[in-house]
Structure formats: structure tokens, C-alpha cells
Amino acid sequence: MATKVTIKGQVTLPKKVREAAGIGPGDRVEVRATATGAVLIEKKPDALAEYETRLRALMARRPIRGVTTDELMEESRGETKGRTRGRK
């Protein structure tokens, strides 16, 4: 499929290309030129969705068990002197 570059340097991606790549309005794309003169356009992952996916994976692993957030914060501040974890 051929497309035209505007005077502003803009290119309209044909609908079939946008659909095949999953590119929609407001999506960010990465544009790179290759040594052979080809131009690659790749959809960049949504940063927020990517962060949420990593966060949910971390939550599923539950690296810290049996400690509340308040207890963890107190311990990190050195406020747990003389107390045992899980008891106040």
C-alpha cells in the first residue's frame, strides 16, 4: 500500500495497516529508519497498562506475607523497637 507524505512530514497509515498493527487514535508509535532505507512503525505499549500488568504479577507472587503495610512502614522507620511482627 502506498501513502503520501504531507508538506508537514505527516503520513496517514491506511486503515488495514492500523487494524493489523492494533493502532488506534491516541496510541503512541515508535518510528525507525533502517540502514536499507526502510521505515519501521511499531505500536508502543501503553505505559500505564504495562505498569499495571507488572504490578499485578508482583501482587500475585506476594513477596511479603503476614505483615501489614503499616507494620512494614514502622519497621522501615525503626519504630518497632521491642515489638514482634504482627503484634502491636
N, C-alpha and C positions, 0 to 999 in steps of 0.2 A: 504494500500500500504506500502510495506516495502522499506527501503532505507538503505544504508550503511554509517557508519561514517568513514572518511578517517583518516590516521595517523596524519593529521594536525587538526583533530577535525571538519572537514567540512562535511556538509550534502548537497546532491543535492535534492532539492524539486522536486517531479515529476511534469511534465507539467500540468496534470489535477489539481493538488493541486494549483500550481501557478496561473493558469487561474481562478479557483474557488475563490481564495482569491484576485485576481486582482494584483498580484505581478509580476513586470517586472524587467528587468535589471536596476540596479542602485537604485531601491527602497530600502528604509530602513525598517527593520522589528524589532519588539520587540520580544525577546525570553525569556520565563519564565518557570521555573520548578515549578510544583505544589507539595503539600505535599504528594500526592499519587504517585509521580514519573513520572507523565505525563509532556510532554513538550508542551507549547503553543507557536505558532508563529503567530504574528499578524502584518499586514501591518501598519506601522506608517504613519499618514497623512503627505503629503508634506507640510512642514512648510511654504513655500512661498505661496502656493495655499491657505492654511488655513488663513494666514495673509491677503491675498487679499480678501478672502470671508468676513472676519470680517470688513475690511476697506470699502468694497463696501456696506455692511449693514449699517455701520455708515454714509456713504455718503448719503444713501437713506433716513435716518432719518433727515439729515441736522440739527444738534443740534444748529448751529449758522447761523442765517439768516439775510440778509440785511447788512452784514459787509464784506468788502473785507479782504483778508489776510493781506494786508499792514496796513489797519486800525486796525485790531486786534493786530498786532505786535506793532504798535505805542502805542496803549493803554496799552499793557502789559509792555512796557518800560517806561510808564508815559510821553509820548511825546505828549499827546492830550490836554494839558492844554488850556482851553479857546475855544476849538473846540467842535463841536457837531458831533456825529457819522454820517458818511455818507457825511460829508461836509469837504472840505479841504481849 
